[in-house]
Amino acid sequence: MTDAAPLPIALVTGATRGIGRAIALDLGRTHHVLVGGRTAGAVEALVAELPNASPFVGDLGAGEVPALPDRLDVLVHSAGVERGTTVADTPRGVWEEVFATNLFAVAELTRLALPALRAARGIVVPINSGSGFHSGPGGGVYAASKFALRAFADALREEERPNGVRVSSVHPGRTDSDMQRALTEKLGEEYDTAYYLAPEDVAAAVRTVVDLPERGTVESLAIRPTRRR
């Protein structure tokens, strides 16, 4: 009798809330999940819910990167922040805070994870946004970080293509989450989930790009709510 093959490993950042949590729960059906988050208690609570998982606790925006495994099949960058208002009213520190989490942390974690991703011929899935394609009044800080994240993913995809590492950018539209509630309040709009995606919808999209045979890559996937105001 032989031992069962080990589960593939998926690291999901921002896994304790919203989209990241839904992705971790979905991937947990088939993967060992490294649950990424800044708060040990919240991370451990989700680890306990999953059939096969481990904590990955650190403030990535501040440069805290825990030890990585030797092989990594999936890296989902779901951690993100939304800050700032108009360009006239947003000081440098806010720009730095947003870019630290939404771009610099993604770049550094990916850099450190590349040997493990190459060993597994794995996939990197940055969770971007509709704001990675379009910007508007009061949303310049967040959109700029997401435009930059798209540029990062495009470059990484071509650099790592010879190494067998795939890169799939997923761009959700408005999704029911704490971030969306805060943004809706900032914009003075009514919060109506009938016009939003559910986090599980985004998780289903991530599942699609992860499960595609490695001979193909979904390079960019945009998801929008069916209903519009």
NORHU-V895550 format. One record per residue. PHI is phi in degrees with one decimal (* if undefined). PSI is psi in radians with two decimals (NA if undefined). D_LAST is the distance of its C-alpha to the last C-alpha in Angstrom with 2 decimals. Layout:
phi->PHI psi->PSI d_last->D_LAST
phi->PHI psi->PSI d_last->D_LAST
This chain:
phi->* psi->2.24 d_last->59.03
phi->-100.2 psi->2.71 d_last->56.69
phi->-70.6 psi->2.58 d_last->54.03
phi->-66.5 psi->2.59 d_last->50.42
phi->-62.9 psi->2.47 d_last->48.61
phi->-64.7 psi->2.63 d_last->46.71
phi->-69.4 psi->2.57 d_last->42.97
phi->-63.5 psi->2.69 d_last->40.96
phi->-109.1 psi->2.30 d_last->39.71
phi->-123.4 psi->2.22 d_last->36.13
phi->-101.9 psi->2.17 d_last->35.40
phi->-120.0 psi->2.02 d_last->31.91
phi->-84.6 psi->2.78 d_last->31.31
phi->58.7 psi->0.63 d_last->28.95
phi->-85.2 psi->-0.09 d_last->29.62
phi->-91.0 psi->-0.11 d_last->29.72
phi->-145.0 psi->2.74 d_last->26.03
phi->54.2 psi->-2.29 d_last->22.57
phi->-61.4 psi->-0.77 d_last->22.34
phi->-59.5 psi->-0.71 d_last->26.04
phi->-63.6 psi->-0.79 d_last->27.16
phi->-62.0 psi->-0.68 d_last->25.37
phi->-66.1 psi->-0.77 d_last->26.98
phi->-61.1 psi->-0.74 d_last->30.34
phi->-65.1 psi->-0.70 d_last->30.29
phi->-68.7 psi->-0.85 d_last->29.50
phi->-65.7 psi->-0.42 d_last->32.11
phi->-63.2 psi->-0.26 d_last->34.50
phi->-71.2 psi->-0.42 d_last->35.11
phi->-132.6 psi->-0.14 d_last->36.99
phi->-127.5 psi->2.73 d_last->37.70
phi->-80.7 psi->2.14 d_last->39.51
phi->-103.6 psi->2.20 d_last->36.80
phi->-87.7 psi->1.96 d_last->37.60
phi->-87.0 psi->1.88 d_last->35.21
phi->-90.4 psi->2.37 d_last->34.36
phi->-175.4 psi->2.89 d_last->33.66
phi->-88.3 psi->-0.41 d_last->35.18
phi->-109.3 psi->2.10 d_last->36.21
phi->-59.5 psi->-0.72 d_last->39.00
phi->-61.9 psi->-0.79 d_last->38.27
phi->-66.4 psi->-0.68 d_last->34.65
phi->-63.9 psi->-0.83 d_last->35.80
phi->-63.7 psi->-0.60 d_last->38.70
phi->-62.8 psi->-0.72 d_last->36.59
phi->-74.1 psi->-0.66 d_last->34.47
phi->-54.5 psi->-0.71 d_last->37.66
phi->-66.6 psi->-0.43 d_last->39.10
phi->-81.1 psi->-0.39 d_last->36.21
phi->-92.0 psi->2.60 d_last->36.66
phi->-69.4 psi->-0.46 d_last->39.55
phi->-153.9 psi->1.81 d_last->40.70
phi->-156.8 psi->2.82 d_last->39.58
phi->-140.3 psi->2.68 d_last->40.96
phi->-77.9 psi->2.60 d_last->39.79
phi->-138.7 psi->1.45 d_last->38.94
phi->-102.0 psi->2.19 d_last->38.84
phi->177.5 psi->2.68 d_last->38.61
phi->-89.9 psi->1.63 d_last->36.67
phi->-63.8 psi->-0.58 d_last->35.92
phi->-64.4 psi->-0.43 d_last->34.62
phi->-96.7 psi->0.12 d_last->38.08
phi->88.2 psi->0.21 d_last->39.85
phi->-88.0 psi->1.82 d_last->40.79
phi->-117.2 psi->1.95 d_last->40.91
phi->-64.7 psi->2.97 d_last->42.67
phi->-62.5 psi->2.48 d_last->45.05
phi->-106.2 psi->2.69 d_last->43.60
phi->-73.9 psi->2.96 d_last->45.04
phi->-74.7 psi->-0.45 d_last->47.15
phi->-128.4 psi->2.44 d_last->44.69
phi->-142.1 psi->2.06 d_last->40.91
phi->-85.4 psi->-0.59 d_last->38.95
phi->-140.6 psi->2.31 d_last->35.37
phi->-125.4 psi->1.94 d_last->34.04
phi->-106.7 psi->2.06 d_last->30.39
phi->-92.9 psi->1.67 d_last->29.32
phi->-110.1 psi->-0.23 d_last->26.53
phi->-66.2 psi->2.39 d_last->27.65
phi->-168.2 psi->2.77 d_last->25.62
phi->-132.2 psi->2.70 d_last->24.85
phi->-125.9 psi->2.05 d_last->22.33
phi->-140.0 psi->2.98 d_last->24.11
phi->92.0 psi->2.82 d_last->24.52
phi->-128.4 psi->-2.16 d_last->22.85
phi->-75.1 psi->2.81 d_last->23.83
phi->-58.9 psi->-0.68 d_last->26.79
phi->-64.2 psi->-0.50 d_last->28.89
phi->-108.7 psi->0.15 d_last->28.44
phi->-111.7 psi->1.99 d_last->28.69
phi->-76.6 psi->2.90 d_last->32.32
phi->-54.7 psi->-0.70 d_last->33.86
phi->-58.7 psi->-0.61 d_last->34.13
phi->-68.9 psi->-0.75 d_last->30.39
phi->-56.5 psi->-0.79 d_last->30.15
phi->-65.0 psi->-0.69 d_last->33.09
phi->-62.9 psi->-0.80 d_last->31.67
phi->-66.3 psi->-0.80 d_last->28.41
phi->-68.0 psi->-0.52 d_last->30.33
phi->-60.4 psi->-0.71 d_last->32.97
phi->-86.1 psi->-0.80 d_last->30.65
phi->-80.7 psi->-0.33 d_last->28.11
phi->-131.2 psi->-0.97 d_last->30.76
phi->-63.5 psi->-0.73 d_last->34.36
phi->-64.6 psi->-0.67 d_last->34.42
phi->-63.5 psi->-0.80 d_last->32.91
phi->-63.7 psi->-0.75 d_last->35.55
phi->-70.3 psi->-0.78 d_last->38.40
phi->-62.8 psi->-0.73 d_last->37.65
phi->-62.5 psi->-0.78 d_last->37.28
phi->-55.9 psi->-0.81 d_last->40.54
phi->-70.5 psi->-0.50 d_last->42.38
phi->-86.8 psi->-0.19 d_last->40.99
phi->-58.5 psi->-0.71 d_last->41.79
phi->-58.4 psi->-0.71 d_last->45.29
phi->-69.5 psi->-0.65 d_last->44.00
phi->-68.5 psi->-0.69 d_last->41.17
phi->-64.6 psi->-0.71 d_last->43.71
phi->-61.5 psi->-0.58 d_last->46.09
phi->-97.3 psi->-0.05 d_last->43.52
phi->49.9 psi->0.96 d_last->41.91
phi->-87.9 psi->-2.94 d_last->38.71
phi->-134.3 psi->2.42 d_last->35.07
phi->-108.6 psi->2.26 d_last->33.03
phi->-124.7 psi->1.60 d_last->29.29
phi->-74.8 psi->2.21 d_last->27.55
phi->-85.0 psi->1.82 d_last->24.10
phi->-93.1 psi->-2.30 d_last->22.36
phi->-171.7 psi->2.85 d_last->18.67
phi->-59.5 psi->-0.47 d_last->16.13
phi->-70.4 psi->-0.13 d_last->17.75
phi->-78.6 psi->-0.13 d_last->20.89
phi->-115.6 psi->-0.53 d_last->19.78
phi->-137.1 psi->2.49 d_last->17.82
phi->-125.7 psi->2.73 d_last->18.49
phi->-148.3 psi->3.09 d_last->17.20
phi->-56.8 psi->2.29 d_last->18.59
phi->82.7 psi->-0.13 d_last->19.68
phi->-115.6 psi->0.28 d_last->19.13
phi->-64.3 psi->-0.63 d_last->22.25
phi->-65.9 psi->-0.93 d_last->24.42
phi->-62.1 psi->-0.82 d_last->22.32
phi->-62.2 psi->-0.72 d_last->21.34
phi->-60.4 psi->-0.71 d_last->25.00
phi->-66.6 psi->-0.59 d_last->26.14
phi->-79.6 psi->-0.60 d_last->23.84
phi->-58.7 psi->-0.79 d_last->24.93
phi->-63.8 psi->-0.67 d_last->28.44
phi->-63.1 psi->-0.66 d_last->27.88
phi->-65.0 psi->-0.73 d_last->26.91
phi->-62.5 psi->-0.74 d_last->30.08
phi->-58.8 psi->-0.82 d_last->32.09
phi->-65.1 psi->-0.69 d_last->30.96
phi->-62.7 psi->-0.74 d_last->31.72
phi->-67.4 psi->-0.81 d_last->35.17
phi->-59.6 psi->-0.70 d_last->35.92
phi->-56.8 psi->-0.81 d_last->35.11
phi->-74.9 psi->-0.61 d_last->37.70
phi->-65.5 psi->-0.66 d_last->40.22
phi->-97.7 psi->-0.05 d_last->40.24
phi->-53.9 psi->-0.78 d_last->40.02
phi->-65.1 psi->-0.36 d_last->43.87
phi->-92.7 psi->0.00 d_last->44.00
phi->82.3 psi->0.15 d_last->41.81
phi->-91.6 psi->2.18 d_last->39.00
phi->-95.2 psi->2.68 d_last->35.53
phi->-133.9 psi->2.11 d_last->32.44
phi->-123.6 psi->1.94 d_last->28.90
phi->-82.8 psi->2.22 d_last->25.95
phi->-112.1 psi->2.17 d_last->22.86
phi->-116.4 psi->1.56 d_last->19.56
phi->-74.8 psi->2.57 d_last->16.87
phi->-81.0 psi->-2.77 d_last->13.26
phi->-59.2 psi->2.21 d_last->11.82
phi->-128.7 psi->2.40 d_last->14.25
phi->-61.8 psi->1.93 d_last->15.21
phi->-164.4 psi->2.94 d_last->18.23
phi->-61.0 psi->-0.69 d_last->20.22
phi->-62.8 psi->-0.73 d_last->19.34
phi->-66.3 psi->-0.66 d_last->15.58
phi->-61.4 psi->-0.77 d_last->16.36
phi->-65.2 psi->-0.70 d_last->18.58
phi->-67.0 psi->-0.72 d_last->16.26
phi->-63.2 psi->-0.71 d_last->13.48
phi->-64.0 psi->-0.72 d_last->16.40
phi->-62.5 psi->-0.62 d_last->17.74
phi->-84.6 psi->-0.10 d_last->14.70
phi->71.6 psi->0.51 d_last->14.67
phi->-102.2 psi->2.84 d_last->11.19
phi->-79.3 psi->2.40 d_last->10.80
phi->-92.0 psi->1.93 d_last->11.50
phi->-132.4 psi->1.88 d_last->9.89
phi->-66.1 psi->-0.22 d_last->11.37
phi->-62.9 psi->-0.35 d_last->9.59
phi->-106.9 psi->0.21 d_last->7.02
phi->-122.1 psi->2.70 d_last->10.25
phi->-71.7 psi->2.77 d_last->13.41
phi->-93.6 psi->2.63 d_last->16.61
phi->-53.6 psi->-0.58 d_last->19.57
phi->-65.3 psi->-0.47 d_last->21.48
phi->-65.3 psi->-0.74 d_last->19.26
phi->-68.0 psi->-0.69 d_last->20.31
phi->-60.7 psi->-0.66 d_last->23.83
phi->-64.4 psi->-0.66 d_last->23.94
phi->-65.9 psi->-0.72 d_last->23.19
phi->-63.2 psi->-0.72 d_last->25.95
phi->-58.1 psi->-0.70 d_last->28.21
phi->-61.5 psi->-0.81 d_last->27.78
phi->-72.7 psi->-0.56 d_last->28.91
phi->-70.1 psi->-0.67 d_last->31.66
phi->-83.0 psi->-0.16 d_last->33.10
phi->-62.0 psi->2.34 d_last->33.35
phi->-53.4 psi->2.58 d_last->37.11
phi->-66.5 psi->-0.16 d_last->38.32
phi->-72.9 psi->-0.19 d_last->39.18
phi->-130.7 psi->2.71 d_last->35.49
phi->-134.5 psi->2.26 d_last->32.75
phi->-82.4 psi->1.78 d_last->28.97
phi->-73.7 psi->-0.62 d_last->28.93
phi->-150.6 psi->2.30 d_last->25.20
phi->-133.6 psi->2.06 d_last->22.36
phi->-103.9 psi->2.35 d_last->18.63
phi->-125.5 psi->2.27 d_last->16.28
phi->-129.5 psi->2.60 d_last->12.50
phi->-58.5 psi->2.46 d_last->10.22
phi->-66.6 psi->-0.73 d_last->10.16
phi->-86.6 psi->2.41 d_last->6.82
phi->-121.1 psi->2.58 d_last->3.78
phi->-68.4 psi->NA d_last->0.00
